[in-house]
Amino acid sequence: MFVIAALYHFAPVADPEAWCARLKALCEASELRGTLLIAGEGINGTVAGSEAAIATILAEIRRADGFATLSHKRATAQDMPFSRLKVRVKAEIVTMGQPGLDARRPGIHVAPQDWNALIAAPDVAVIDTRNGYETAIGTFEGAIDPQTESFRDFPDWWAANGHRFANKRIAMFCTGGIRCEKSTAYLRAQGVEEVYHLDGGILKYLEEVPEADSLWQGACFVFDERVSVGHGLVPGEHALCRACRRPVSKQDRAHDDYERGVQCPACVSEYSEADRARFRERQRQVDLAAAKGLRHIGN
């Protein structure tokens, strides 16, 4: 069994390059896989490995100045959910494209147990800050979907639509909480007086709120080989289209336009025949590796 730790924390990092090198070396020594992104504003990522390896990397991060209160969301998987390790320095740990925004001034955190009452209030507008391919497989009942293709699109969406929410309290949610730290901080900077966000994101809600009491509908997309999870963080039915990286349901996989590793109904018109030929060869290599009991991790 593998332990999966999803984490993020906003705090100043004086030397991202040096910290990146130390954490990468420790991850390699501990045989962790996954992704850690480091920037001057903090750290973000998801890693998987043994219980001891996860404990080691979390302890190391928490030793850094400003990171003692780092929290994480824990899940488990029978198979390793990541193919490789990536530890990188980025300009932002979640890219919104708003220089100078202080994500340490977010909206009011709302515990999963209190979320239902908040979003049921008639004066509350509930906004899903995730991208379209994520919201397509699940969201909260009554949530507004900005239909963005990238988190960078959110400020423009708000500029065009913010007037719709005059005299409303705003409740926002995302997968693990990090996008809401920035989006609620952004709304506060734009003068929104009452803005809330789901503490720990959808993942914490699905972990802690019983399914019988839940207002969540569908599955939650996750950025690893589980693809989607449901209540109790149980892996869902979705597979990943290796061409466009969108989640693919059982119904999608039965569609005439679906070809494993090559295309799905959503992206059938997005690639050329040359692209599909490359994808077929990649899938052939994946299948050959699997037949030998190996794992193909791509280029």
Order of alpha helices (4+ residues) and beta strands (2+ residues): beta-alpha-beta-beta-alpha-beta-beta-beta-alpha-beta-alpha-beta-alpha-beta-alpha-beta-alpha-beta-beta-beta-beta-beta-alpha-alpha
